[in-house]
Amino acid sequence: MNMPFIVKFLEHGEENAKSQERLQIETGLSRRELRAAVFDARSKGVAILSNTDRDNVGYYLPANNDELRRYIAFQKSRINSAREAMRAAEELLRRGGINDEL
C-alpha cells in the first residue's frame, strides 16, 4: 500500500500527538485540507488516532493495543452521544415537525 502523505508527519504514541496547528505548519495544509488528508488516510485503512486531552490534543499513530482500545471506546462514546442528541430532532419530525405558523 502506498502510504498517504499525512502519515509521514505523524509519530507513534499518544504522548507524541501533534496538534492540528502544528501539522498545518509542518505540512503547509489549511485546516480543512488537513482534516481531509486525515480522513483520506483513515478511509484507506491507516489507523490515525486523535485525542482531546487538554495537555496533548492532536493526531498520532497507535503505539500499542491499549491506545487502540481507548480510542475505540472514545469514538463509540461520541457516536452514542450524537445518536442521543439526534433522537429529539427525529422525534420532533416524526410528530409532524415544526409548525411554520409560529
Number of C-alpha atoms within 10 A of each C-alpha: 5 5 11 15 12 17 16 9 13 17 17 15 15 21 13 16 21 20 16 17 14 13 19 17 10 10 15 11 17 14 13 9 13 18 14 14 17 20 13 15 18 14 10 13 11 15 15 20 23 20 19 11 9 7 8 15 17 22 24 23 20 20 14 11 9 10 15 16 12 13 17 13 12 15 15 12 12 12 12 12 11 11 11 11 11 11 11 11 12 12 11 11 11 9 9 9 11 9 6 5 4 4
